Amino acid sequence: MPGRPTIDPRTDTAAPRRTETLTAERGSTAALLSRGLTRFHADLGLVCLSEFTLRSGRRADLMCLDAKGGLTIIEIKSSVEDFRSDKKWPEYLDYCDRFFFAVPEDFPQALIPADHGLLVADAYGATVIRESALRPLNAARRKAVTLRFAQTAARRLMGLIDPEGFTAP
């Protein structure tokens, strides 16, 4: 019946209508880029967490972990204004082996510093324009960041499993 939400038989809850989902998605370029970047990295065998809080208190847009323990941070820049107003990204370099900027296709790529990786992304994937230099973390920092990654992922999963019963520390 038009206008009525469909019920998901697995959860007995109303599923959002596709038009509502698309409207919400269009509202945030960064969120759409994050989705495409996550899909791209998943295809390469990496797992990603968005809005990952580093020990410094800064939040990386996307933190990715590969099968060998390599850590990649991706800083999403949805517009020139976003790029020009952000001066905190150099602080992320101490928490990853690789660092990329990710931008939409119409972003003027010449603005991105040449000594960092560059990805062009959309809601469905990404393309590597320039590889990131490998700057290996020391063992103690790698262990700390990887542990924080695991704990963050577990807390998010616990919150999904039992939203009413789980409160993050």
DSSP file with accessible surface (Angstrom, degrees, kcal/mol):
  #  RESIDUE AA STRUCTURE BP1 BP2  ACC     N-H-->O    O-->H-N    N-H-->O    O-->H-N    TCO  KAPPA ALPHA  PHI   PSI    X-CA   Y-CA   Z-CA
    1    1 A M    >         0   0  172      0, 0.0     3,-1.6     0, 0.0     0, 0.0   0.000 360.0 360.0 360.0 127.6    0.0    0.0    0.0
    2    2 A P  T 3   +     0   0  128      0, 0.0     0, 0.0     0, 0.0     0, 0.0  -0.282 360.0  18.1 -60.8 141.0    1.6    3.4   -1.0
    3    3 A G  T 3  S+     0   0   57      1,-0.2    14,-0.1     0, 0.0     0, 0.0   0.223  97.9 109.8  86.9 -17.2    2.7    5.6    1.9
    4    4 A R  S <  S-     0   0  160     -3,-1.6    -1,-0.2     1,-0.0     2,-0.1  -0.789  71.0-121.1 -93.4 135.2    2.7    2.8    4.4
    5    5 A P        -     0   0   60      0, 0.0     2,-0.2     0, 0.0    -1,-0.0  -0.415  26.6-118.7 -69.7 148.1    6.1    1.6    5.7
    6    6 A T        -     0   0  100      9,-0.5     9,-3.1    -2,-0.1     2,-0.5  -0.599  24.5-124.2 -83.8 150.1    7.0   -2.0    5.1
    7    7 A I  E     -A   14   0A 102      7,-0.2     7,-0.2    -2,-0.2     3,-0.0  -0.838  12.9-134.1 -99.1 129.1    7.6   -4.2    8.1
    8    8 A D  E >>> -A   13   0A  35      5,-2.9     4,-2.5    -2,-0.5     3,-1.1  -0.723  12.6-152.4 -79.4 115.5   10.9   -6.0    8.4
    9    9 A P  T 345S+     0   0  109      0, 0.0    -1,-0.2     0, 0.0    -2,-0.0   0.760  90.9  59.7 -65.8 -21.3    9.9   -9.6    9.5
   10   10 A R  T 345S+     0   0  208      1,-0.2    -2,-0.0     3,-0.1    -3,-0.0   0.794 123.9  17.1 -76.0 -26.7   13.3  -10.1   11.2
   11   11 A T  T <45S-     0   0   76     -3,-1.1    -1,-0.2     2,-0.2     3,-0.1   0.520  91.2-128.7-123.1  -8.1   12.9   -7.2   13.6
   12   12 A D  T  <5S+     0   0  133     -4,-2.5     2,-0.3     1,-0.2    -5,-0.0   0.815  70.2 121.1  58.3  31.7    9.1   -6.3   13.5
   13   13 A T  E   <S-A    8   0A  78     -5,-0.7    -5,-2.9    -7,-0.0     2,-0.3  -0.891  72.6 -96.9-122.7 157.5   10.0   -2.7   12.9
   14   14 A A  E     -A    7   0A  57     -2,-0.3    -7,-0.2    -7,-0.2     3,-0.0  -0.540  35.4-138.9 -73.2 129.6    9.2   -0.4   10.1
   15   15 A A        -     0   0   29     -9,-3.1    -9,-0.5    -2,-0.3     3,-0.1  -0.682  28.1-104.4 -85.0 141.9   11.8   -0.2    7.4
   16   16 A P        -     0   0   89      0, 0.0     2,-0.1     0, 0.0    -1,-0.1  -0.388  37.9-108.9 -65.3 143.4   12.5    3.3    6.0
   17   17 A R     >  -     0   0   94      1,-0.1     4,-2.0   -14,-0.1     3,-0.4  -0.462  26.1-117.9 -68.0 147.6   11.1    3.9    2.6
   18   18 A R  H  > S+     0   0  139      1,-0.2     4,-2.5     2,-0.2     5,-0.2   0.878 114.2  55.2 -57.2 -38.1   13.8    4.1   -0.1
   19   19 A T  H  > S+     0   0   94      1,-0.2     4,-2.2     2,-0.2    -1,-0.2   0.898 107.0  50.1 -66.2 -36.1   12.8    7.7   -0.9
   20   20 A E  H  > S+     0   0   88     -3,-0.4     4,-2.2     2,-0.2    -1,-0.2   0.916 111.0  49.6 -65.0 -41.7   13.3    8.7    2.7
   21   21 A T  H  X S+     0   0   40     -4,-2.0     4,-2.5     2,-0.2    -2,-0.2   0.938 111.4  47.9 -63.4 -45.9   16.7    7.1    2.8
   22   22 A L  H  X S+     0   0   42     -4,-2.5     4,-2.1     1,-0.2    -1,-0.2   0.908 110.7  51.7 -64.1 -39.0   17.9    8.8   -0.4
   23   23 A T  H  X S+     0   0   93     -4,-2.2     4,-0.7    -5,-0.2    -1,-0.2   0.937 111.6  46.5 -63.8 -44.2   16.7   12.2    0.8
   24   24 A A  H >< S+     0   0   73     -4,-2.2     3,-0.8     1,-0.2     4,-0.3   0.910 111.4  52.6 -64.4 -39.9   18.6   11.8    4.1
   25   25 A E  H >< S+     0   0   42     -4,-2.5     3,-1.4     1,-0.2     7,-0.3   0.882 102.6  57.6 -64.4 -39.1   21.7   10.6    2.2
   26   26 A R  H 3< S+     0   0  173     -4,-2.1    -1,-0.2     1,-0.3    -2,-0.2   0.726  92.6  73.0 -65.5 -19.3   21.7   13.6   -0.1
   27   27 A G  T << S+     0   0   70     -3,-0.8     2,-0.4    -4,-0.7    -1,-0.3   0.652  98.2  45.0 -71.2 -14.6   21.9   15.9    2.9
   28   28 A S    <>  -     0   0   50     -3,-1.4     4,-2.1    -4,-0.3    -1,-0.2  -0.833  53.4-175.5-139.7 103.6   25.5   15.1    3.7
   29   29 A T  H  > S+     0   0   70     -2,-0.4     4,-2.7     1,-0.2     5,-0.2   0.919  92.0  53.5 -59.6 -43.2   28.3   14.9    1.0
   30   30 A A  H  > S+     0   0   38      1,-0.2     4,-2.6     2,-0.2    -1,-0.2   0.902 107.5  50.5 -61.9 -40.1   30.8   13.8    3.7
   31   31 A A  H  > S+     0   0   56      2,-0.2     4,-2.1     1,-0.2    -1,-0.2   0.906 111.4  48.3 -65.4 -39.7   28.5   10.9    4.7
   32   32 A L  H  X S+     0   0   36     -4,-2.1     4,-2.3    -7,-0.3    -2,-0.2   0.918 112.2  48.4 -66.4 -42.6   28.1    9.8    1.1
   33   33 A L  H  X S+     0   0    5     -4,-2.7     4,-2.9     1,-0.2     5,-0.2   0.916 109.2  54.1 -62.8 -41.1   31.8   10.0    0.5
   34   34 A S  H  X S+     0   0   19     -4,-2.6     4,-2.5    -5,-0.2    -2,-0.2   0.914 108.0  50.0 -59.6 -42.1   32.4    8.0    3.7
   35   35 A R  H  X S+     0   0   57     -4,-2.1     4,-2.4     2,-0.2    -1,-0.2   0.944 112.5  46.0 -62.8 -46.6   30.1    5.3    2.5
   36   36 A G  H  X S+     0   0    0     -4,-2.3     4,-2.5     1,-0.2    -2,-0.2   0.908 113.0  50.1 -63.7 -39.4   31.9    5.0   -0.9
   37   37 A L  H  X S+     0   0    0     -4,-2.9     4,-2.7     2,-0.2     5,-0.2   0.901 109.5  51.3 -65.8 -39.0   35.3    5.0    0.8
   38   38 A T  H  X S+     0   0   50     -4,-2.5     4,-2.5    -5,-0.2    -2,-0.2   0.930 111.2  47.7 -64.4 -42.8   34.2    2.3    3.2
   39   39 A R  H  X S+     0   0  107     -4,-2.4     4,-2.2     2,-0.2    -2,-0.2   0.927 111.7  50.7 -62.0 -44.9   33.0    0.2    0.2
   40   40 A F  H  X S+     0   0   38     -4,-2.5     4,-0.8     1,-0.2    -2,-0.2   0.938 113.9  43.4 -58.7 -48.7   36.2    0.8   -1.7
   41   41 A H  H  <>S+     0   0    9     -4,-2.7     5,-2.7     1,-0.2     3,-0.5   0.866 109.4  56.6 -70.3 -34.3   38.4   -0.2    1.3
   42   42 A A  H ><5S+     0   0   56     -4,-2.5     3,-1.8     1,-0.2    -1,-0.2   0.915 103.2  55.4 -61.0 -39.8   36.2   -3.3    2.1
   43   43 A D  H 3<5S+     0   0  143     -4,-2.2    -1,-0.2     1,-0.3    -2,-0.2   0.782 107.2  50.9 -62.9 -24.8   36.8   -4.5   -1.5
   44   44 A L  T 3<5S-     0   0  108     -4,-0.8    -1,-0.3    -3,-0.5    -2,-0.2   0.389 126.4-101.8 -91.6   0.4   40.5   -4.3   -0.7
   45   45 A G  T < 5S+     0   0   52     -3,-1.8     2,-0.3     1,-0.3    -3,-0.2   0.578  79.8 128.6  92.1  12.2   40.1   -6.3    2.5
   46   46 A L      < -     0   0   25     -5,-2.7     2,-0.4    20,-0.1    -1,-0.3  -0.679  48.9-141.6 -97.8 154.8   40.3   -3.4    5.0
   47   47 A V  E     -B   65   0B  84     18,-2.3    18,-2.7    -2,-0.3     2,-0.3  -0.888  22.1-159.6-111.1 146.4   37.8   -2.7    7.8
   48   48 A C  E     -B   64   0B  28     -2,-0.4     2,-0.4    16,-0.2    16,-0.2  -0.948  17.1-162.4-132.1 148.8   36.9    0.9    8.6
   49   49 A L  E     -B   63   0B  20     14,-2.6    14,-2.6    -2,-0.3     3,-0.4  -0.999  19.5-142.6-124.8 131.6   35.4    2.9   11.4
   50   50 A S  E    S+B   62   0B  51     -2,-0.4    12,-0.3     1,-0.2    11,-0.2  -0.588  80.4  16.6 -89.7 156.4   34.0    6.4   10.7
   51   51 A E  E    S-     0   0B  81     10,-2.0     2,-0.5    -2,-0.2    -1,-0.2   0.931  82.9-175.0  49.4  54.3   34.4    9.3   13.2
   52   52 A F  E     -B   60   0B   0      8,-1.9     8,-2.9    -3,-0.4     2,-0.5  -0.701  18.1-138.1 -86.9 121.1   37.2    7.4   15.0
   53   53 A T  E     -B   59   0B  57     -2,-0.5     6,-0.2     6,-0.2     2,-0.1  -0.684  16.4-150.0 -85.0 123.0   38.4    9.3   18.1
   54   54 A L    >   -     0   0    1      4,-3.3     3,-2.4    -2,-0.5    38,-0.0  -0.400  31.2-102.4 -83.4 165.6   42.1    9.3   18.6
   55   55 A R  T 3  S+     0   0  197      1,-0.3    -1,-0.1     2,-0.1    -2,-0.0   0.836 122.1  63.2 -58.3 -30.3   43.9    9.4   22.0
   56   56 A S  T 3  S-     0   0   58      2,-0.1    -1,-0.3     1,-0.1     3,-0.1   0.607 118.9-111.7 -68.9 -12.7   44.6   13.1   21.3
   57   57 A G  S <  S+     0   0   54     -3,-2.4    -2,-0.1     1,-0.4     2,-0.1   0.228  78.5 127.4  96.2 -13.9   40.8   13.7   21.3
   58   58 A R        -     0   0   95     -5,-0.1    -4,-3.3    33,-0.1     2,-0.6  -0.447  56.1-132.3 -72.5 151.8   40.7   14.5   17.6
   59   59 A R  E     -B   53   0B 137     -6,-0.2     2,-0.3    -2,-0.1    -6,-0.2  -0.932  10.7-149.3-112.6 118.2   38.3   12.6   15.4
   60   60 A A  E     -B   52   0B   0     -8,-2.9    -8,-1.9    -2,-0.6     3,-0.2  -0.629  15.3-134.7 -79.9 139.0   39.5   11.1   12.2
   61   61 A D  E    S+     0   0B  30     -2,-0.3   -10,-2.0     1,-0.3     2,-0.4   0.917  88.8   5.0 -59.9 -44.2   36.8   10.9    9.5
   62   62 A L  E     -BC  50  74B   0     12,-1.2    12,-2.7   -12,-0.3     2,-0.5  -0.976  62.4-169.1-146.8 126.7   37.7    7.3    8.6
   63   63 A M  E     -BC  49  73B   0    -14,-2.6   -14,-2.6    -2,-0.4     2,-0.4  -0.982  14.6-167.6-114.9 128.0   40.2    4.9   10.2
   64   64 A C  E     -BC  48  72B   0      8,-3.2     8,-2.5    -2,-0.5     2,-0.4  -0.925   8.3-161.5-120.9 144.4   41.0    1.7    8.3
   65   65 A L  E     -BC  47  71B  31    -18,-2.7   -18,-2.3    -2,-0.4     6,-0.2  -0.985   9.9-153.7-124.9 128.3   42.8   -1.4    9.4
   66   66 A D    >   -     0   0   52      4,-2.3     3,-1.9    -2,-0.4   -20,-0.1  -0.440  35.7 -96.2 -97.0 175.2   44.2   -4.0    7.0
   67   67 A A  T 3  S+     0   0  104      1,-0.3    -1,-0.1   -22,-0.2   -21,-0.1   0.722 123.5  51.5 -65.0 -20.3   44.8   -7.7    7.6
   68   68 A K  T 3  S-     0   0  203      2,-0.1    -1,-0.3     0, 0.0    -3,-0.0   0.362 124.5 -98.6 -97.8   4.6   48.5   -7.1    8.5
   69   69 A G  S <  S+     0   0   19     -3,-1.9     2,-0.2     1,-0.3    -2,-0.1   0.526  70.0 154.0  91.7   6.9   47.7   -4.5   11.1
   70   70 A G        -     0   0   14     26,-0.1    -4,-2.3    27,-0.0     2,-0.5  -0.463  32.3-146.2 -70.2 139.5   48.4   -1.5    8.9
   71   71 A L  E     -C   65   0B   0     -6,-0.2    26,-2.8    -2,-0.2    27,-1.6  -0.933  16.0-176.4-114.9 128.9   46.5    1.7    9.8
   72   72 A T  E     -Cd  64  98B   9     -8,-2.5    -8,-3.2    -2,-0.5     2,-0.4  -0.984   9.3-158.8-124.7 132.0   45.2    4.3    7.3
   73   73 A I  E     -Cd  63  99B   0     25,-2.2    27,-2.4    -2,-0.4     2,-0.5  -0.931   6.2-161.9-108.1 136.4   43.5    7.5    8.1
   74   74 A I  E     -Cd  62 100B   0    -12,-2.7   -12,-1.2    -2,-0.4     2,-0.7  -0.978   4.0-157.4-119.4 123.1   41.3    9.2    5.5
   75   75 A E  E     - d   0 101B   1     25,-2.9    27,-2.5    -2,-0.5     2,-0.5  -0.896  14.8-146.8-100.1 114.5   40.4   12.9    5.9
   76   76 A I  E     - d   0 102B   7     -2,-0.7     2,-0.5    25,-0.2    27,-0.2  -0.724  14.0-172.6 -88.0 127.7   37.3   13.7    3.9
   77   77 A K        +     0   0    3     25,-3.0    30,-0.1    -2,-0.5     3,-0.1  -0.952   6.3 179.4-120.9 108.8   37.1   17.1    2.4
   78   78 A S        +     0   0   39     -2,-0.5     2,-0.3    25,-0.2    -1,-0.1   0.643  67.3   9.1 -86.8 -13.5   33.7   17.8    0.8
   79   79 A S  S  > S-     0   0   35      1,-0.1     4,-2.1    28,-0.0     5,-0.2  -0.977  75.3-105.2-156.9 166.3   34.4   21.3   -0.3
   80   80 A V  H  > S+     0   0   29     -2,-0.3     4,-3.0     1,-0.2     5,-0.2   0.914 121.3  53.7 -62.5 -41.2   37.1   23.9   -0.8
   81   81 A E  H  > S+     0   0  136      1,-0.2     4,-2.0     2,-0.2    -1,-0.2   0.904 106.7  51.8 -60.9 -42.0   35.8   25.8    2.2
   82   82 A D  H  > S+     0   0   45      2,-0.2     4,-0.8     1,-0.2    -1,-0.2   0.929 112.6  45.6 -59.5 -45.7   36.0   22.6    4.3
   83   83 A F  H >< S+     0   0   30     -4,-2.1     3,-0.7     1,-0.2    -2,-0.2   0.943 113.6  47.7 -64.5 -47.3   39.6   22.1    3.3
   84   84 A R  H 3< S+     0   0  151     -4,-3.0    -1,-0.2     1,-0.2    -2,-0.2   0.814 112.0  49.5 -67.5 -29.5   40.7   25.7    3.8
   85   85 A S  H 3< S+     0   0   91     -4,-2.0     2,-0.7    -5,-0.2    -1,-0.2   0.631  93.4  87.4 -86.0 -10.8   39.1   25.9    7.3
   86   86 A D    <<  +     0   0    8     -4,-0.8    -1,-0.1    -3,-0.7    -4,-0.0  -0.788  35.8 155.0 -97.7 115.2   40.6   22.7    8.6
   87   87 A K        +     0   0  160     -2,-0.7    -1,-0.1     1,-0.1     4,-0.1   0.323  59.3  78.8-114.4   5.2   44.1   23.0   10.2
   88   88 A K    >   +     0   0   65      1,-0.2     3,-2.0     2,-0.1     4,-0.4   0.681  62.9  91.1 -90.6 -15.6   43.9   20.0   12.5
   89   89 A W  G >> S+     0   0   37      1,-0.3     3,-2.0     2,-0.2     4,-0.5   0.797  74.5  67.0 -57.8 -30.6   44.7   17.2   10.0
   90   90 A P  G >4 S+     0   0   60      0, 0.0     3,-1.1     0, 0.0     4,-0.3   0.834  91.6  65.4 -60.5 -23.8   48.5   17.2   10.5
   91   91 A E  G X4 S+     0   0   80     -3,-2.0     3,-0.6     1,-0.2    -2,-0.2   0.713  91.5  63.8 -67.5 -20.8   47.8   15.9   14.0
   92   92 A Y  G X4 S+     0   0    0     -3,-2.0     3,-2.2    -4,-0.4    -1,-0.2   0.722  80.8  80.6 -74.0 -22.0   46.5   12.7   12.5
   93   93 A L  G X< S+     0   0   27     -3,-1.1     3,-0.9    -4,-0.5    -1,-0.2   0.768  83.5  61.4 -60.8 -25.7   49.8   11.7   11.0
   94   94 A D  G <  S+     0   0  103     -3,-0.6    -1,-0.3    -4,-0.3    -2,-0.1   0.467 103.2  52.5 -78.2  -1.4   51.1   10.4   14.3
   95   95 A Y  G <  S+     0   0   26     -3,-2.2     2,-0.3    42,-0.1    -1,-0.2   0.226 105.0  49.7-120.2  13.1   48.3    7.8   14.4
   96   96 A C    <   -     0   0    0     -3,-0.9   -24,-0.2    -4,-0.1     3,-0.1  -0.981  60.1-139.7-150.4 159.9   48.6    6.0   11.1
   97   97 A D  S    S+     0   0    7    -26,-2.8    38,-3.0    -2,-0.3     2,-0.3   0.724  98.0  26.3 -85.9 -29.9   50.9    4.3    8.6
   98   98 A R  E     -d   72   0B  79    -27,-1.6   -25,-2.2    36,-0.2     2,-0.4  -0.988  67.6-162.3-135.6 146.9   49.2    6.0    5.6
   99   99 A F  E     +d   73   0B   0     34,-0.4    18,-2.0    -2,-0.3     2,-0.4  -0.997  11.4 178.1-134.4 129.7   47.3    9.2    5.3
  100  100 A F  E     -de  74 117B  12    -27,-2.4   -25,-2.9    -2,-0.4     2,-0.4  -0.962  22.6-142.9-126.5 147.6   44.9   10.1    2.5
  101  101 A F  E     -de  75 118B   0     16,-2.5    18,-2.6    -2,-0.4     2,-0.4  -0.843  20.3-157.2 -95.4 145.6   42.7   13.0    1.6
  102  102 A A  E     +de  76 119B   0    -27,-2.5   -25,-3.0    -2,-0.4    18,-0.2  -0.995  17.5 170.1-125.8 131.9   39.4   12.0    0.0
  103  103 A V  E     - e   0 120B   0     16,-2.3    18,-2.5    -2,-0.4   -25,-0.2  -0.925  35.5 -99.6-136.1 159.1   37.5   14.5   -2.1
  104  104 A P    >   -     0   0   15      0, 0.0     3,-1.8     0, 0.0    18,-0.1  -0.342  45.9-100.1 -73.8 166.1   34.5   14.5   -4.5
  105  105 A E  T 3  S+     0   0  162     16,-0.5     4,-0.2     1,-0.3    17,-0.1   0.819 120.1  53.1 -58.2 -34.4   35.2   14.5   -8.3
  106  106 A D  T 3  S+     0   0  141      2,-0.1    -1,-0.3     3,-0.0   -27,-0.0   0.422  81.6 114.5 -86.9   5.1   34.6   18.2   -8.7
  107  107 A F  S <  S-     0   0   10     -3,-1.8     2,-1.1     1,-0.1    -4,-0.1  -0.541  79.2-111.6 -75.0 137.0   37.1   19.2   -6.0
  108  108 A P    >   -     0   0   65      0, 0.0     3,-2.0     0, 0.0     4,-0.3  -0.538  30.9-163.2 -71.7  99.4   40.2   21.1   -7.3
  109  109 A Q  G >  S+     0   0   71     -2,-1.1     3,-1.6     1,-0.3    -2,-0.0   0.731  77.7  75.6 -62.2 -22.7   42.8   18.5   -6.6
  110  110 A A  G 3  S+     0   0  104      1,-0.3    -1,-0.3    -3,-0.1     4,-0.1   0.731  85.7  66.1 -63.5 -18.7   45.7   20.9   -6.9
  111  111 A L  G <  S+     0   0   55     -3,-2.0    -1,-0.3     2,-0.1    -2,-0.2   0.754  81.3  92.3 -72.4 -24.4   44.8   22.2   -3.4
  112  112 A I  S <  S-     0   0    6     -3,-1.6     4,-0.1    -4,-0.3     6,-0.0  -0.550  92.5-103.2 -76.8 130.7   45.7   18.9   -1.8
  113  113 A P    >   -     0   0   34      0, 0.0     3,-1.4     0, 0.0   -12,-0.1  -0.270  24.7-136.3 -55.0 132.9   49.3   18.7   -0.5
  114  114 A A  T 3  S+     0   0   80      1,-0.3     4,-0.1    -4,-0.1    -2,-0.1   0.652  96.5  68.1 -69.0 -16.0   51.4   16.6   -2.9
  115  115 A D  T 3  S+     0   0  116      2,-0.1    18,-0.3    17,-0.0     2,-0.3   0.316  95.2  65.3 -90.8  13.2   53.1   14.7   -0.1
  116  116 A H  S <  S-     0   0   17     -3,-1.4   -16,-0.2    16,-0.1    16,-0.1  -0.917  91.3 -92.9-130.4 158.8   49.9   12.9    1.0
  117  117 A G  E     -e  100   0B   0    -18,-2.0   -16,-2.5    -2,-0.3     2,-0.4  -0.234  35.4-152.6 -67.5 157.6   47.7   10.4   -0.7
  118  118 A L  E     -eF 101 130B   1     12,-2.7    11,-2.6   -18,-0.2    12,-2.0  -0.994  12.5-178.1-139.1 128.8   44.6   11.4   -2.6
  119  119 A L  E     -eF 102 128B   1    -18,-2.6   -16,-2.3    -2,-0.4     2,-0.5  -0.959  16.5-149.5-121.2 140.1   41.4    9.6   -3.3
  120  120 A V  E     +eF 103 127B  19      7,-2.4     7,-2.4    -2,-0.4     2,-0.3  -0.962  32.4 176.8-106.6 127.0   38.4   10.7   -5.4
  121  121 A A  E     + F   0 126B   6    -18,-2.5   -16,-0.5    -2,-0.5     2,-0.2  -0.864  23.3 178.7-131.5 161.2   35.2    9.3   -4.0
  122  122 A D  E >   - F   0 125B  86      3,-2.3     3,-0.6    -2,-0.3   -86,-0.2  -0.748  57.7 -74.2-140.2-166.7   31.5    9.2   -4.4
  123  123 A A  T 3  S+     0   0   12     -2,-0.2   -84,-0.1     1,-0.2     3,-0.1   0.639 127.6  41.4 -70.6 -11.9   28.7    7.4   -2.6
  124  124 A Y  T 3  S-     0   0  135      1,-0.2     2,-0.3   -85,-0.1    -1,-0.2   0.493 122.3 -37.6-117.4  -6.8   29.6    4.1   -4.3
  125  125 A G  E <   -F  122   0B  17     -3,-0.6    -3,-2.3   -86,-0.1     2,-0.3  -0.987  52.0-114.1 172.8-166.5   33.4    3.8   -4.4
  126  126 A A  E     -F  121   0B  17     -2,-0.3     2,-0.4    -5,-0.2    -5,-0.2  -0.975   8.5-141.2-155.1 163.2   36.7    5.6   -4.8
  127  127 A T  E     -F  120   0B  88     -7,-2.4    -7,-2.4    -2,-0.3     2,-0.6  -0.997  23.6-124.1-131.0 136.6   39.7    5.8   -7.0
  128  128 A V  E     +F  119   0B  53     -2,-0.4    -9,-0.2    -9,-0.2     3,-0.2  -0.706  31.4 170.3 -80.4 119.3   43.3    6.3   -6.0
  129  129 A I  E    S+     0   0B  80    -11,-2.6     2,-0.4    -2,-0.6   -10,-0.2   0.809  74.5   9.6 -92.4 -40.6   44.7    9.3   -7.6
  130  130 A R  E    S-F  118   0B  72    -12,-2.0   -12,-2.7     0, 0.0    -1,-0.4  -0.983  79.5-125.3-144.1 128.4   47.9    9.4   -5.6
  131  131 A E        -     0   0  122     -2,-0.4     2,-0.3   -14,-0.2   -12,-0.0  -0.338  27.4-117.1 -68.1 153.1   49.3    6.8   -3.2
  132  132 A S        -     0   0   10    -15,-0.1     2,-0.1   -16,-0.1   -16,-0.1  -0.672  28.5-110.8 -87.4 144.7   50.1    7.7    0.3
  133  133 A A        -     0   0   59    -18,-0.3     2,-0.6    -2,-0.3   -34,-0.4  -0.461  33.1-115.9 -68.0 146.3   53.7    7.4    1.5
  134  134 A L        +     0   0  102     -2,-0.1   -36,-0.2   -36,-0.1   -37,-0.1  -0.790  37.0 172.9 -87.7 121.8   54.2    4.6    4.0
  135  135 A R        -     0   0   96    -38,-3.0   -39,-0.1    -2,-0.6    -2,-0.0  -0.788  26.4-142.9-128.8  86.2   55.3    6.0    7.4
  136  136 A P        -     0   0   95      0, 0.0     2,-0.1     0, 0.0   -39,-0.1  -0.196  10.4-128.8 -59.2 135.4   55.3    3.0    9.8
  137  137 A L        -     0   0   23      1,-0.1     2,-0.1   -66,-0.1   -40,-0.1  -0.449  29.6-102.3 -72.2 154.6   54.1    3.6   13.3
  138  138 A N     >  -     0   0  108     -2,-0.1     4,-2.6     1,-0.1     5,-0.2  -0.383  37.8-105.0 -73.7 161.9   56.3    2.4   16.2
  139  139 A A  H  > S+     0   0   83      1,-0.2     4,-2.4     2,-0.2     5,-0.2   0.869 116.9  50.9 -60.1 -41.2   55.2   -0.8   17.9
  140  140 A A  H  > S+     0   0   76      2,-0.2     4,-2.2     1,-0.2    -1,-0.2   0.928 113.1  44.9 -65.8 -43.7   53.8    0.8   21.0
  141  141 A R  H  > S+     0   0   76      2,-0.2     4,-2.7     1,-0.2     5,-0.3   0.918 112.0  53.0 -66.3 -41.4   51.7    3.4   19.1
  142  142 A R  H  X S+     0   0   64     -4,-2.6     4,-2.7     1,-0.2     5,-0.3   0.939 110.2  48.0 -59.3 -45.4   50.5    0.7   16.7
  143  143 A K  H  X S+     0   0  159     -4,-2.4     4,-2.5    -5,-0.2     5,-0.2   0.937 113.0  48.1 -61.5 -44.9   49.3   -1.5   19.6
  144  144 A A  H  X S+     0   0   53     -4,-2.2     4,-2.2     2,-0.2    -2,-0.2   0.921 115.0  43.9 -63.8 -44.4   47.6    1.4   21.3
  145  145 A V  H  X S+     0   0    6     -4,-2.7     4,-2.5     2,-0.2    -1,-0.2   0.914 114.0  50.2 -69.5 -40.0   45.7    2.5   18.2
  146  146 A T  H  X S+     0   0   44     -4,-2.7     4,-2.6    -5,-0.3    -2,-0.2   0.917 111.0  49.1 -65.3 -41.0   44.8   -1.0   17.2
  147  147 A L  H  X S+     0   0   94     -4,-2.5     4,-2.7    -5,-0.3     5,-0.2   0.929 111.3  49.5 -63.0 -42.6   43.4   -1.7   20.7
  148  148 A R  H  X S+     0   0   81     -4,-2.2     4,-2.5    -5,-0.2    -2,-0.2   0.905 109.9  52.4 -62.9 -39.3   41.4    1.5   20.6
  149  149 A F  H  X S+     0   0   13     -4,-2.5     4,-2.6     2,-0.2    -2,-0.2   0.947 111.4  46.1 -59.6 -49.3   40.1    0.5   17.1
  150  150 A A  H  X S+     0   0   54     -4,-2.6     4,-2.6     1,-0.2    -2,-0.2   0.920 114.0  47.4 -63.1 -44.4   39.0   -2.9   18.5
  151  151 A Q  H  X S+     0   0   87     -4,-2.7     4,-2.6     2,-0.2    -1,-0.2   0.903 112.3  49.6 -65.2 -40.5   37.3   -1.5   21.5
  152  152 A T  H  X S+     0   0   20     -4,-2.5     4,-2.4    -5,-0.2    -2,-0.2   0.934 112.3  47.8 -63.3 -45.1   35.5    1.2   19.5
  153  153 A A  H  X S+     0   0   37     -4,-2.6     4,-2.3    -5,-0.2    -2,-0.2   0.928 113.1  48.4 -62.2 -43.1   34.2   -1.4   17.1
  154  154 A A  H  X S+     0   0   48     -4,-2.6     4,-2.8     1,-0.2    -2,-0.2   0.913 110.8  50.3 -65.2 -42.2   33.1   -3.7   19.9
  155  155 A R  H  X S+     0   0   82     -4,-2.6     4,-2.2     1,-0.2    -1,-0.2   0.913 110.8  49.5 -62.5 -42.0   31.3   -0.8   21.7
  156  156 A R  H  X S+     0   0   93     -4,-2.4     4,-1.5     2,-0.2    -1,-0.2   0.916 112.3  47.9 -63.9 -40.6   29.5    0.2   18.5
  157  157 A L  H  X S+     0   0  100     -4,-2.3     4,-2.4     2,-0.2    -2,-0.2   0.930 110.2  51.6 -65.8 -42.6   28.4   -3.4   17.9
  158  158 A M  H  X S+     0   0   95     -4,-2.8     4,-2.4     1,-0.2    -1,-0.2   0.897 108.0  53.1 -61.2 -38.8   27.2   -3.8   21.5
  159  159 A G  H  < S+     0   0   23     -4,-2.2    -1,-0.2     1,-0.2    -2,-0.2   0.838 110.1  47.8 -65.6 -32.7   25.2   -0.6   21.1
  160  160 A L  H  < S+     0   0  140     -4,-1.5    -2,-0.2    -3,-0.2    -1,-0.2   0.876 112.7  48.5 -72.9 -38.3   23.5   -2.0   18.0
  161  161 A I  H  < S+     0   0  128     -4,-2.4    -2,-0.2     1,-0.2    -3,-0.2   0.903 133.8  10.4 -68.8 -41.4   22.8   -5.3   19.7
  162  162 A D     X  +     0   0   74     -4,-2.4     4,-1.8    -5,-0.2     3,-0.3  -0.605  66.9 169.0-141.3  74.7   21.3   -3.8   22.8
  163  163 A P  T  4 S+     0   0   81      0, 0.0    -1,-0.1     0, 0.0    -3,-0.1   0.833  82.1  46.0 -60.3 -31.7   20.7   -0.1   22.5
  164  164 A E  T  4 S+     0   0  171      1,-0.2    -5,-0.1     3,-0.0    -2,-0.0   0.808 118.5  40.4 -80.7 -28.8   18.6    0.2   25.7
  165  165 A G  T  4 S+     0   0   51     -3,-0.3     2,-0.5    -6,-0.1    -1,-0.2   0.634 100.8  77.5 -97.2 -13.3   20.9   -1.9   27.8
  166  166 A F     <  +     0   0   46     -4,-1.8     2,-0.4    -7,-0.2    -1,-0.0  -0.845  49.0 177.6-106.2 129.4   24.4   -0.7   26.7
  167  167 A T        -     0   0  122     -2,-0.5    -3,-0.0     0, 0.0    -9,-0.0  -0.998  29.4-124.7-125.5 129.4   25.9    2.5   27.8
  168  168 A A              0   0   65     -2,-0.4   -12,-0.0     1,-0.1    -2,-0.0  -0.436 360.0 360.0 -70.0 145.9   29.4    3.4   26.6
  169  169 A P              0   0  146      0, 0.0    -1,-0.1     0, 0.0     0, 0.0  -0.219 360.0 360.0 -66.4 360.0   32.0    4.2   29.3
